[in-house]
Amino acid sequence: MTVVAFDFDGTLSDSEMTVLLGRQNGTADDMAEITERAMNDEIEYAESLRQRCALLEGLPDEQAQDAFDQVQLRPGAADVIEALREAGVYVAILTGGFERGVAAALETEGVEVDAIVANRLPVADGALTGTVEGPLIEGTKDDALEVLTAVVGADRNDTIAVGDGANDLPMLQVAGLAVGFDPKPAVAPACDTIVETMAELQEVLEAEQVLE
């Protein structure tokens, strides 16, 4: 069984969830600046995520859901996911983003994946608390990928990781094939191949005989 693990923000989606959330309370520019520093490996990812989520303290949950509903898959992503699943490939999304945004984007396109490993924004009294919970704050994507391969009985050499940012480096470094999706400069050297569109990704998967 082949496992394909996708990053979400910047890879399957060109939406940046924390920025969409930040637009709801006027902190989007601050969010984008923190995100860029993290993706370029200038600050630790966990710290950047906590900083961004702290800016959301007090945001009404209804407004948070409005932001999640704006999250979209990039063109062609749904087709790639469908093709992989039809080929019997185990498709996972490993993201430091938020489960609700991923779920909303998949539902909009009418596609499903086998596993979503993502973080959550706790809600209290109808508003975001400004904290964040989940497996991919301190935890890294290589650990998540190892768990998935164990669960489905796959060999690590049969895994493919697709990502773009610094927090994707751990899974890109351990996967059988590391695909950079328009990767950041600090990430590109860890990639076996680089693509800039979902059509190019599909061509790579066909060349690797993951897809026919």
C-alpha positions in Angstrom: 0.0 0.0 0.0 1.3 3.4 -1.0 0.7 6.3 1.4 0.6 9.8 0.1 0.8 12.5 2.8 -0.1 16.1 1.8 0.5 19.3 3.6 -2.5 21.5 3.4 -1.9 25.3 3.6 0.3 26.2 0.6 0.0 22.8 -0.9 -3.4 21.3 -1.4 -4.8 24.8 -0.7 -3.6 28.2 -1.5 -5.6 29.5 1.4 -3.8 30.4 4.6 -6.2 29.6 7.4 -4.8 31.8 10.1 -4.8 34.8 7.7 -8.5 34.1 6.8 -9.2 33.9 10.5 -7.2 37.1 11.1 -9.3 39.0 8.6 -12.2 38.5 10.9 -10.6 40.6 13.6 -8.1 42.8 11.8 -5.0 40.8 12.5 -4.4 39.3 9.0 -1.2 41.3 8.3 0.3 40.2 11.6 -0.7 36.6 10.8 0.9 36.7 7.4 4.2 38.1 8.7 4.4 35.4 11.4 3.6 32.7 8.9 6.2 33.8 6.5 8.9 33.8 9.1 7.9 30.3 10.2 7.8 28.9 6.6 11.3 30.3 6.0 12.5 28.6 9.2 13.3 31.9 10.9 11.3 31.0 14.0 10.1 27.7 15.4 6.8 26.5 13.9 5.2 25.8 17.3 6.0 29.3 18.6 4.7 30.9 15.4 1.5 28.9 15.6 0.9 29.9 19.2 1.6 33.6 18.4 -0.9 33.5 15.6 -3.6 31.8 17.6 -3.1 34.2 20.5 -4.2 37.0 18.1 -7.6 35.2 17.7 -8.5 35.3 21.4 -12.2 36.4 21.7 -13.1 35.9 18.0 -16.7 34.7 18.0 -17.0 31.1 16.8 -19.5 32.0 14.1 -16.9 34.3 12.6 -14.3 31.6 12.8 -16.6 29.2 10.9 -17.1 31.9 8.3 -13.3 31.9 7.8 -13.1 28.1 7.7 -15.9 28.1 5.0 -13.7 30.3 2.8 -10.9 27.7 2.7 -10.6 26.2 -0.8 -8.6 23.4 -2.4 -6.4 24.7 -5.2 -7.4 23.9 -8.8 -6.9 20.2 -9.6 -6.3 19.1 -6.0 -9.7 17.3 -5.8 -8.9 15.5 -9.0 -5.5 14.3 -7.7 -7.1 13.1 -4.4 -9.9 11.2 -6.2 -7.4 9.6 -8.6 -5.2 8.4 -5.8 -8.1 6.9 -3.8 -9.4 5.2 -6.9 -6.0 3.7 -7.3 -6.1 2.3 -3.8 -3.6 4.7 -2.3 -4.0 5.8 1.3 -4.3 9.6 1.3 -3.5 11.6 4.4 -3.4 15.3 5.1 -0.8 16.3 7.8 -1.2 19.9 8.6 -0.4 22.4 11.3 -3.6 24.1 10.2 -7.0 23.4 11.6 -9.2 20.4 11.1 -12.4 22.5 10.6 -10.9 24.3 7.7 -9.6 21.2 6.0 -13.0 19.5 6.5 -14.8 22.5 5.0 -12.6 22.6 1.9 -13.0 18.8 1.3 -16.7 19.0 1.7 -17.0 21.9 -0.7 -15.3 19.8 -3.4 -17.1 16.6 -2.4 -13.9 14.6 -1.8 -12.7 12.5 1.1 -9.3 11.4 2.4 -8.3 8.5 4.6 -6.9 10.5 7.5 -6.6 14.1 8.6 -4.0 14.9 11.2 -4.5 18.6 12.2 -4.8 21.0 15.1 -7.8 22.5 16.8 -8.8 25.9 18.1 -10.6 25.5 21.4 -13.9 27.4 21.9 -15.3 28.6 25.3 -18.4 30.7 25.8 -18.9 30.9 22.0 -15.5 32.4 21.2 -12.0 31.2 20.4 -9.8 31.1 23.5 -6.6 32.1 21.8 -5.0 28.8 22.4 -4.3 25.8 20.1 -4.4 22.1 20.7 -3.4 19.1 18.5 -0.7 16.6 17.5 1.1 19.0 15.1 2.1 21.8 17.4 5.2 20.3 19.1 4.8 17.0 17.2 6.3 16.7 13.8 5.1 15.4 10.5 7.7 12.6 10.3 6.3 11.1 13.5 2.7 11.4 12.1 3.8 9.7 8.9 5.5 6.9 10.9 2.2 6.3 12.7 0.2 6.2 9.5 2.6 3.7 7.9 2.3 1.5 10.9 -1.5 1.7 10.9 -1.9 0.7 7.3 1.1 -1.7 7.2 3.0 0.3 4.6 6.8 0.4 4.2 8.3 3.9 4.6 9.9 3.5 1.2 6.4 3.4 -0.3 5.5 6.8 1.1 5.3 10.0 -0.8 5.2 13.4 1.0 4.1 16.6 -0.7 4.7 20.0 1.0 6.1 23.5 0.7 7.2 24.9 4.1 9.7 24.4 6.8 7.3 22.4 9.0 7.1 19.9 6.1 10.8 19.2 6.2 10.6 16.3 8.7 8.2 14.3 6.5 9.9 15.2 3.3 13.2 14.0 4.7 11.9 10.5 5.7 9.5 9.8 2.9 10.3 7.5 0.0 9.7 10.3 -2.4 9.8 14.0 -1.4 7.8 16.3 -3.6 8.1 20.0 -3.1 5.0 22.0 -4.2 6.5 25.4 -5.1 8.6 25.0 -2.0 10.2 27.8 0.1 14.0 28.2 -0.5 14.9 26.5 2.7 12.8 23.5 1.8 13.8 22.9 -1.9 17.1 21.1 -1.2 15.2 18.4 0.7 13.0 17.6 -2.3 13.5 14.8 -4.8 11.4 16.7 -7.3 9.5 20.0 -7.5 6.2 20.8 -9.0 4.2 24.0 -9.3 0.7 22.8 -10.2 -1.5 19.8 -9.4 -1.3 18.8 -13.1 2.5 18.5 -12.7 2.0 16.5 -9.5 -0.3 14.1 -11.3 2.4 13.7 -14.0 5.0 12.8 -11.3 2.6 10.3 -9.7 2.0 8.7 -13.1 5.8 8.5 -13.8 6.2 6.8 -10.4 3.4 4.4 -11.4 1.4 5.4 -8.4 -1.3 6.5 -10.9 -1.8 4.9 -14.3 
